């Protein structure tokens, strides 16, 4: 897939420490005077999953985008106990990155399970450090993923992967499911290997902590009810997330909600059509960045 990207503008990379000493890998690209966005990856992957996406002309020219590997992923620390995945620590990680890059109430854009960080921030940080939330095929919370927003396929495959013998097969099924859609966009073999490598580098115990960590969604729903801008972007043929259930839950609470459904798209909307996804992020950021909503 050919998209216009900048090869000359390298990212600013920082190695950070969170409040508990956990290592955090973070990087930024773009002009700091533009709207600030924090783009978060999904389960088992890392910020590297957006390397090509974030070098598009449109994003580099219009936004200041920061990405970091969430704890338990990629180049960041890999806590293997529940105590290392407390909700407050995830909020602390976000704030560590925000301060390191001098971000001003960025828009949080979360793909898949990366979107649940919004709930951590709403519970633990005052004043709220974000201007809006963009759920990109995203879950609202870990508990929501367990109860209503994950597909039967995802639930069955995760259970399969709990057995070490079946784990490699389960992870391959999850990776392939990211790319499945009626549009049948070709998946380059090196790309599939790249995504698979990130999944297989995450310890099973760390993944288990991530998938079972408790969150309190009441502060998030209160913020949404008070007018925090929220945008959900998803494909109608997502094999991993029940986005219709996510939309229903958001409509129950949010007073400032925008919804965009991409016909026949799957789970990885930013991969299937990076240009359209980029402009959706840009337009939402231009609309809500640093605006007063509360």
C-alpha positions in Angstrom: 0.0 0.0 0.0 1.6 3.3 -1.1 0.9 6.3 1.0 2.8 9.7 1.0 5.2 9.6 3.9 8.0 11.9 5.1 11.4 10.2 5.2 13.4 13.2 6.3 11.6 14.0 9.6 12.9 11.6 12.2 11.1 11.3 15.5 12.3 12.6 18.9 12.8 9.5 21.0 12.9 9.6 24.8 13.6 6.8 27.4 11.6 7.7 30.5 10.9 6.4 34.0 7.4 6.2 35.4 6.6 6.9 39.1 7.4 3.3 40.1 10.6 3.1 38.0 9.1 1.3 35.1 10.9 2.1 31.8 8.8 3.8 29.2 9.8 4.2 25.5 8.2 7.3 23.9 8.6 9.2 20.7 7.2 12.3 19.0 6.9 13.7 15.5 5.5 16.8 14.0 5.4 20.5 14.9 4.9 21.2 18.6 2.8 24.3 17.8 0.2 22.0 16.1 -2.6 20.2 18.1 -1.2 17.6 20.4 -2.2 13.9 20.0 -1.2 10.8 22.0 -1.7 7.7 19.9 -1.8 4.4 21.8 -1.4 1.0 20.3 -3.4 -2.2 21.1 -2.8 -5.4 23.1 0.4 -7.2 22.4 1.8 -4.6 20.0 3.8 -1.4 20.5 4.1 2.1 19.2 6.1 0.7 16.3 2.8 -0.5 14.8 2.2 3.1 13.8 5.7 3.9 12.4 4.6 4.2 8.8 1.2 5.6 9.6 2.7 8.5 11.6 5.1 9.6 8.9 2.3 10.6 6.5 2.6 14.1 5.2 -0.8 15.0 6.5 -0.1 14.0 10.1 3.4 15.4 10.2 2.2 18.7 8.8 -0.9 19.1 10.9 -0.3 17.5 14.3 2.3 16.9 17.0 1.9 13.1 17.6 3.4 11.4 20.6 3.4 7.6 20.9 4.7 5.4 23.7 4.9 1.7 24.4 2.4 1.1 27.2 3.8 -0.8 30.2 3.9 -4.5 29.5 4.5 -3.8 25.8 7.3 -3.3 23.3 10.4 -1.4 24.6 8.8 -0.4 27.9 9.0 -2.3 31.2 7.2 -5.7 31.5 5.7 -6.0 34.9 4.5 -9.5 35.5 2.4 -9.0 38.7 -1.0 -7.3 39.1 0.6 -4.7 41.4 2.6 -3.6 38.3 -0.6 -2.9 36.4 -2.6 -0.8 38.8 -4.8 1.8 37.1 -3.0 4.6 38.8 0.3 3.4 37.3 -1.1 3.5 33.8 -2.3 7.1 34.4 1.1 7.9 35.8 2.8 6.6 32.7 0.6 8.8 30.5 1.4 11.9 32.7 5.2 11.0 32.6 5.0 11.1 28.8 2.8 14.3 28.8 5.3 16.2 30.9 8.4 14.9 29.1 7.1 16.2 25.8 5.4 19.3 27.3 1.9 18.4 26.0 -1.0 20.7 26.5 -4.3 18.7 27.0 -3.7 16.3 24.1 -6.3 14.3 22.3 -6.0 10.6 23.3 -6.4 8.4 20.3 -6.6 4.7 21.3 -6.6 1.8 19.0 -8.2 -1.4 20.4 -7.2 -2.0 24.0 -5.0 1.2 24.0 -8.2 3.3 24.4 -8.8 2.1 27.9 -6.1 4.4 29.2 -8.8 7.2 29.1 -10.6 5.5 32.0 -7.4 5.5 34.0 -6.8 9.2 33.4 -10.4 10.1 34.3 -10.1 8.3 37.6 -6.7 9.4 38.8 -5.8 12.8 37.3 -7.3 16.2 38.1 -7.7 18.4 36.2 -8.3 16.0 33.3 -5.2 16.2 31.1 -6.9 15.5 27.7 -9.1 17.5 25.4 -11.0 14.5 23.9 -11.0 10.8 23.3 -10.9 9.0 20.0 -11.8 5.3 20.1 -10.4 3.7 17.0 -11.9 0.3 17.1 -11.4 0.8 20.8 -12.6 -0.7 24.1 -13.9 1.6 26.8 -12.4 -0.4 29.6 -10.9 -3.8 30.4 -14.0 -4.8 32.2 -16.1 -3.7 29.2 -13.9 -5.9 27.0 -14.6 -8.8 29.2 -18.4 -8.2 29.5 -19.7 -6.7 26.2 -17.2 -5.2 23.7 -15.1 -8.2 22.7 -16.3 -10.5 19.9 -17.0 -14.2 20.6 -14.0 -15.0 18.4 -11.7 -12.9 20.6 -13.0 -14.4 23.8 -12.6 -18.0 22.5 -9.2 -17.3 21.1 -7.9 -15.7 24.4 -9.2 -18.8 26.3 -7.3 -21.0 23.8 -4.1 -19.0 24.4 -4.2 -19.5 28.1 -2.9 -23.0 27.5 0.9 -22.7 26.7 0.6 -25.5 24.1 -2.1 -23.6 22.2 -0.7 -20.1 22.8 1.3 -19.8 19.5 -1.8 -20.8 17.4 -4.0 -18.4 19.4 -1.7 -15.5 18.9 -1.5 -16.2 15.1 -5.2 -16.2 14.9 -5.5 -12.9 16.7 -2.9 -11.3 14.5 -4.6 -12.5 11.3 -7.9 -11.3 12.6 -6.6 -7.8 12.7 -6.4 -7.8 8.9 -9.6 -9.6 8.0 -12.3 -7.7 6.2 -14.5 -8.0 3.1 -12.2 -5.5 1.4 -9.5 -8.2 1.3 -6.6 -5.7 1.4 -3.4 -7.7 0.7 -1.2 -8.2 3.8 2.6 -8.2 3.0 4.4 -11.1 4.6 7.0 -8.9 6.3 4.3 -6.9 7.9 2.5 -9.9 9.2 5.8 -11.2 10.7 6.5 -7.8 12.2 3.1 -7.7 14.0 3.6 -11.3 15.1 7.0 -10.6 16.5 5.6 -7.9 18.8 2.9 -10.3 20.1 5.3 -13.1 20.8 7.7 -10.9 22.7 5.1 -10.1 25.4 5.3 -12.5 28.3 2.2 -14.6 28.9 2.0 -13.4 32.5 2.2 -9.8 31.5 -0.6 -10.2 29.0 -2.7 -11.9 31.6 -2.2 -8.9 34.0 -3.3 -6.5 31.3 -6.4 -8.5 30.4 -7.6 -8.7 34.0 -6.6 -5.4 35.6 -9.4 -3.5 37.4 -10.6 -0.1 36.3 -13.3 2.3 37.5 -15.3 3.7 34.7 -17.6 5.9 36.7 -15.3 9.0 36.4 -15.0 8.4 32.7 -18.7 8.3 32.2 -19.1 11.4 34.4 -16.7 13.3 32.2 -18.5 12.1 29.0 -21.7 13.2 30.5 -20.2 16.6 31.3 -19.3 17.1 27.6 -15.8 15.6 27.1 -15.6 15.3 23.3 -15.5 11.7 22.1 -15.2 10.2 18.6 -15.5 6.6 17.8 -14.2 5.3 14.4 -14.6 1.7 13.5 -15.1 -0.8 10.7 -18.4 -2.6 10.3 -16.6 -6.0 9.9 -14.3 -5.9 12.9 -13.6 -9.6 13.9 -12.2 -8.7 17.4 -14.3 -5.8 18.8 -18.1 -5.5 19.0 -18.0 -1.8 18.1 -21.8 -1.6 18.0 -21.8 -2.5 21.7 -19.1 0.2 22.3 -21.2 2.7 20.5 -24.3 1.8 22.5 -22.4 2.3 25.8 -21.0 5.6 24.7 -24.4 6.8 23.7 -25.7 6.0 27.2 -23.2 8.4 28.7 -21.7 10.9 26.3 -23.3 14.2 25.5 -20.7 15.2 22.8 -20.3 12.1 20.7 -19.4 11.7 17.0 -19.5 8.3 15.3 -18.1 7.2 12.0 -18.5 3.7 10.6 -16.3 2.5 7.8 -18.3 0.1 5.6 -16.6 -3.3 5.2 -13.5 -2.3 7.2 -12.0 -4.6 9.8 -10.2 -4.0 13.1 -7.0 -2.2 11.8 -8.7 0.8 10.2 -5.5 2.8 10.2 -3.8 0.1 8.2 -6.7 -0.5 5.7 -6.9 3.2 4.8 -4.2 5.2 6.5 -5.0 8.4 4.7 -8.7 8.4 5.7 -7.8 7.5 9.3 -5.2 10.3 9.4 -7.6 12.9 8.3 -10.2 11.7 10.8 -7.7 12.2 13.6 -6.6 15.6 12.2 -10.2 16.9 11.9 -11.2 15.7 15.4 -8.0 17.2 16.9 -8.6 20.6 15.1 -12.1 20.6 16.4 -11.5 19.9 20.1 -7.9 20.6 21.0 -7.5 22.8 24.1 -11.2 23.7 23.9 -13.1 24.3 27.2 -15.8 21.6 27.7 -16.3 21.4 31.4 
